[in-house]
């Protein structure tokens, strides 16, 4: 043979003569559906925001200026302030792949504690409010301990707690309502969050301002703090989160304690909104469903680990827009439930599509 094979043990020489190129891959070109999926996966609050804008636009075109008036638009905020606060609490639980059926009952129970401590024990109203906040936090802490330490399913724990707290509310209150006139005369601080601010033609209550601040603070905490990243990690895969160094028990406990506190704040908002303290307030029964509805419509995945607190807020606003718009249009109220039901199914279908394509 005219040439000899290059020795294979001359590694340095072979490496020196090799072309100085790196492996290159052709970029994967995605179609419109692929880009839409990536956008929705990165911005889960986008769909509810679009639905909200569309709903406002449609009702504005149908009803004209009376729907676009500052009074009507801020009335929506006033109507959803209780659900908005409860939805913020529910969002934290759902992000950890749980669900809380006791948020409404906890809010009512804490409002009853605030009222009874003032009118039966004689405690100053600010201390009564503080006691109600502590009671709500304690209920949340008990839920969290049963979920994270005893490892009971969140659905079962909060279903049982809903019944316990609801019964405790009636037993403690004797099913007696504290009238708005009595509260106004004796302990107006209990109604503080019902105070109103006039901004032009718009009317905002302190309860609405509290809801907006709560949503913004939680949105920042979930997006920009280590605690928020731990919440998402625990909801996505608790075992992987533990292997990565996340204290799953501490994270879950912090979430449930915070949720209990937020529910107690919702109870204080209820007193401001209704003026009275009633153990039979419908929030104790349907508040759970309303908060879950806002969370689902808001694009938060029921499987945990994906979603935005802003989306839940948009979900609550969507329900409020439909309720007010249909009422102003003189439509049958049952249309509200029909449309909300369709939105719930559609939101879950979109979430399933996003998860399927991501996998």
C-alpha positions in Angstrom: 0.0 0.0 0.0 1.2 3.5 -0.8 0.2 5.0 2.5 0.0 3.8 6.0 -3.0 4.2 8.3 -2.7 7.0 10.8 -1.7 5.7 14.2 -4.7 5.8 16.5 -2.7 6.6 19.6 -1.7 10.0 18.4 -4.6 11.7 20.2 -3.0 15.2 20.4 -2.1 15.2 16.7 -5.6 14.1 15.6 -7.2 16.7 17.9 -4.9 19.5 16.4 -5.9 18.6 12.8 -9.6 18.2 13.5 -11.9 21.0 12.2 -12.7 23.6 14.9 -16.5 23.3 14.7 -19.2 22.7 17.2 -22.3 20.6 16.8 -25.2 22.6 15.3 -28.9 21.9 15.4 -31.5 23.3 13.1 -33.9 25.5 15.0 -37.3 23.9 15.4 -39.8 26.1 13.6 -43.2 26.1 15.4 -46.5 26.8 13.8 -49.1 29.2 15.1 -50.5 26.6 17.5 -47.1 25.9 18.9 -46.4 29.6 19.5 -49.8 30.1 21.1 -49.1 27.2 23.4 -45.7 28.6 24.5 -47.4 32.0 25.1 -50.1 30.5 27.2 -47.7 28.3 29.1 -45.5 31.3 29.9 -48.4 33.7 30.7 -51.3 31.7 32.3 -53.2 34.9 33.1 -53.4 35.8 29.4 -56.6 33.9 28.6 -58.7 35.2 31.5 -57.5 38.7 30.8 -58.6 38.4 27.1 -62.0 36.9 28.2 -62.4 39.8 30.7 -61.7 42.5 28.1 -64.0 40.8 25.6 -66.8 40.5 28.2 -66.5 44.2 29.1 -66.4 45.2 25.4 -69.5 43.1 24.6 -71.6 44.4 27.5 -70.3 47.9 26.8 -71.5 47.7 23.2 -74.9 46.2 24.2 -75.6 48.4 27.2 -73.8 51.6 26.1 -72.5 54.3 28.4 -74.3 53.1 31.5 -72.1 50.0 31.7 -68.9 52.0 31.0 -69.7 54.5 33.7 -67.2 54.8 36.6 -70.0 53.9 39.0 -70.8 50.6 37.2 -67.2 49.5 36.8 -66.3 50.2 40.4 -69.5 48.5 41.5 -68.1 45.3 40.0 -65.1 45.6 42.2 -67.3 46.1 45.2 -69.4 43.0 44.4 -66.4 40.8 44.0 -64.2 42.0 46.9 -65.1 39.1 49.2 -64.8 36.5 46.4 -61.6 38.2 45.3 -60.0 37.9 48.7 -61.1 34.2 49.0 -59.8 33.5 45.5 -56.4 34.8 46.5 -56.4 32.4 49.4 -57.7 29.5 47.2 -55.0 30.2 44.6 -52.2 29.5 47.0 -53.7 26.2 48.0 -54.3 25.1 44.4 -50.8 26.1 43.4 -49.6 23.5 45.9 -51.8 20.9 44.1 -54.4 21.1 46.9 -57.9 22.5 47.3 -59.5 24.2 50.3 -63.3 23.7 50.8 -63.2 25.6 54.1 -62.3 29.1 53.0 -65.8 30.5 53.1 -66.8 28.9 56.4 -63.5 30.2 58.0 -64.3 33.7 56.8 -67.8 33.6 58.3 -66.5 32.1 61.6 -63.8 34.8 62.0 -66.4 37.5 61.4 -68.6 36.0 64.1 -65.6 35.9 66.5 -65.0 39.6 65.8 -68.6 40.5 66.5 -69.2 38.3 69.6 -66.0 39.4 71.3 -67.1 43.0 71.0 -70.7 42.6 72.0 -70.5 39.8 74.5 -67.0 40.0 76.0 -66.7 43.8 75.7 -63.3 43.6 73.9 -62.3 46.8 72.0 -63.0 46.4 68.3 -59.3 46.4 67.1 -58.5 43.6 69.6 -61.5 41.7 68.4 -60.4 42.0 64.8 -56.9 40.8 65.8 -58.4 37.8 67.7 -60.4 37.0 64.5 -57.2 37.1 62.4 -55.4 34.8 64.9 -58.3 32.4 64.8 -58.3 32.2 61.0 -54.5 31.7 61.0 -54.9 28.9 63.6 -57.5 27.1 61.5 -55.2 27.4 58.5 -52.3 26.0 60.5 -54.3 23.0 61.6 -55.3 22.3 58.0 -51.6 22.6 57.0 -50.4 20.3 59.7 -52.9 17.6 58.8 -51.9 17.9 55.1 -48.1 18.1 55.5 -47.4 16.0 58.6 -50.3 13.5 58.8 -50.3 13.5 55.0 -54.1 13.5 54.6 -55.5 14.6 51.3 -56.2 18.4 51.3 -59.7 17.7 49.9 -60.6 15.4 52.8 -59.0 17.7 55.4 -60.8 20.9 54.3 -64.1 19.1 53.6 -64.1 18.0 57.2 -62.9 21.4 58.4 -65.7 23.1 56.5 -68.3 21.1 58.4 -66.5 21.6 61.7 -66.1 25.3 61.3 -69.7 25.8 60.0 -71.1 23.9 63.0 -68.9 25.8 65.4 -70.1 29.1 63.9 -73.8 28.3 64.6 -73.0 26.9 68.0 -70.9 29.8 69.1 -73.2 32.5 67.7 -76.5 30.9 68.8 -77.6 31.6 65.2 -78.0 35.3 66.2 -77.2 38.2 63.8 -75.6 41.3 65.1 -77.3 44.2 63.4 -75.6 46.8 61.3 -77.1 49.6 63.4 -75.7 48.2 66.6 -72.2 47.7 65.1 -72.3 51.3 63.7 -73.2 52.7 67.2 -70.9 50.5 69.3 -68.0 49.3 67.2 -67.7 51.2 63.9 -64.1 49.9 63.5 -65.6 46.5 62.6 -67.2 48.2 59.5 -64.0 50.1 58.6 -63.4 48.2 55.4 -66.9 49.3 54.2 -65.7 52.9 54.2 -65.8 54.5 50.8 -63.5 56.8 48.8 -64.9 58.9 46.0 -62.6 59.3 43.0 -64.5 61.3 40.4 -67.5 59.3 39.6 -65.9 56.1 41.0 -66.6 54.7 44.4 -64.0 52.5 46.1 -64.3 50.9 49.5 -61.4 50.1 51.7 -62.3 46.4 51.2 -61.7 46.8 47.5 -58.3 48.6 48.2 -57.4 45.7 50.5 -58.2 43.2 47.8 -56.1 45.0 45.2 -53.1 45.3 47.5 -53.4 41.7 48.6 -53.4 40.5 44.9 -50.4 42.7 44.1 -48.4 41.7 47.1 -49.1 37.9 46.5 -48.3 38.3 42.8 -44.9 39.8 43.6 -44.2 37.2 46.3 -45.0 34.3 44.1 -43.1 35.7 41.1 -40.0 37.3 42.7 -39.2 35.6 46.0 -37.6 32.3 46.9 -40.8 31.4 48.9 -42.9 31.8 45.7 -40.6 29.6 43.7 -40.8 27.0 46.5 -44.6 27.1 46.4 -44.6 26.4 42.6 -42.0 23.6 43.1 -44.0 21.9 45.8 -47.1 22.0 43.7 -45.4 20.7 40.6 -43.5 17.8 42.2 -43.0 17.7 46.0 -40.6 14.8 45.9 -38.4 16.6 43.3 -38.7 19.8 45.4 -37.5 17.9 48.5 -34.5 16.5 46.6 -33.6 20.0 45.4 -33.5 21.2 49.1 -36.9 22.7 49.5 -38.5 22.2 52.9 -41.8 20.9 51.8 -43.4 20.8 55.2 -42.4 24.4 56.0 -43.6 25.6 52.6 -47.0 23.9 53.0 -47.4 25.2 56.6 -46.6 28.7 55.5 -49.1 28.5 52.7 -51.9 27.2 54.9 -51.2 29.6 57.7 -51.3 32.5 55.2 -54.5 31.2 53.7 -56.1 31.1 57.1 -55.1 34.7 57.8 -56.4 35.8 54.4 -59.8 34.1 55.1 -60.0 36.0 58.3 -59.4 39.2 56.4 -62.2 38.1 54.1 -64.4 37.9 57.2 -63.6 41.4 58.1 -64.3 42.5 54.5 -67.7 40.8 54.9 -68.6 42.9 57.9 -67.7 46.0 55.9 -69.6 44.9 52.9 -72.8 43.8 54.6 -72.6 46.0 57.7 -73.8 43.2 60.0 -72.4 39.9 61.4 -74.5 36.9 60.4 -73.6 33.3 61.0 -75.9 32.3 58.2 -74.2 34.4 55.5 -74.2 32.5 52.2 -70.4 33.0 51.9 -70.0 30.1 54.4 -71.6 27.7 52.0 -71.0 29.0 48.5 -67.8 31.0 49.1 -65.8 27.9 48.6 -67.4 27.2 45.2 -67.1 30.9 44.2 -63.4 31.0 45.0 -62.7 27.7 43.1 -64.6 29.1 40.2 -62.5 32.2 40.0 -59.3 30.2 40.3 -60.3 27.7 37.5 -61.5 30.4 35.2 -58.3 32.3 36.0 -56.2 29.6 34.5 -54.6 28.1 37.6 -54.0 24.4 37.1 -55.9 22.2 39.5 -52.8 19.8 39.2 -50.6 22.5 40.9 -47.4 24.2 40.0 -48.8 26.5 37.2 -50.9 29.6 37.3 -51.0 33.2 38.4 -52.7 35.0 41.2 -53.6 37.7 38.7 -55.4 35.1 36.7 -57.6 34.3 39.7 -58.3 38.0 40.2 -59.4 38.2 36.5 -61.5 35.1 37.0 -63.4 36.8 39.9 -63.8 40.0 37.8 -65.2 37.9 34.9 -67.9 36.5 37.1 -68.7 40.0 38.4 -68.9 41.4 34.9 -71.3 38.7 33.8 -73.5 39.1 36.8 -73.8 42.9 36.5 -74.0 43.0 32.7 -76.8 40.4 32.5 -78.6 42.1 35.4 -78.5 45.5 33.7 -79.6 43.8 30.4 -82.6 42.4 32.2 -81.6 38.8 31.3 -82.6 35.7 33.3 -80.0 35.3 36.1 -79.7 31.6 35.1 -77.7 32.7 32.1 -74.9 33.8 34.4 -74.6 30.2 35.8 -74.7 28.8 32.2 -72.0 31.0 30.9 -69.8 30.5 34.0 -70.2 26.8 33.7 -69.1 26.9 30.1 -66.1 29.0 31.1 -65.1 26.5 33.8 -65.1 23.6 31.3 -63.3 25.7 28.7 -60.6 26.8 31.2 -59.9 23.2 32.3 -59.8 22.0 28.7 -57.2 24.7 27.9 -55.2 23.7 30.9 -55.3 20.0 29.9 -54.1 21.0 26.4 -51.2 23.0 27.7 -50.1 20.2 30.0 -50.5 17.6 27.2 -48.4 19.6 24.7 -45.8 20.4 27.4 -45.4 16.7 28.2 
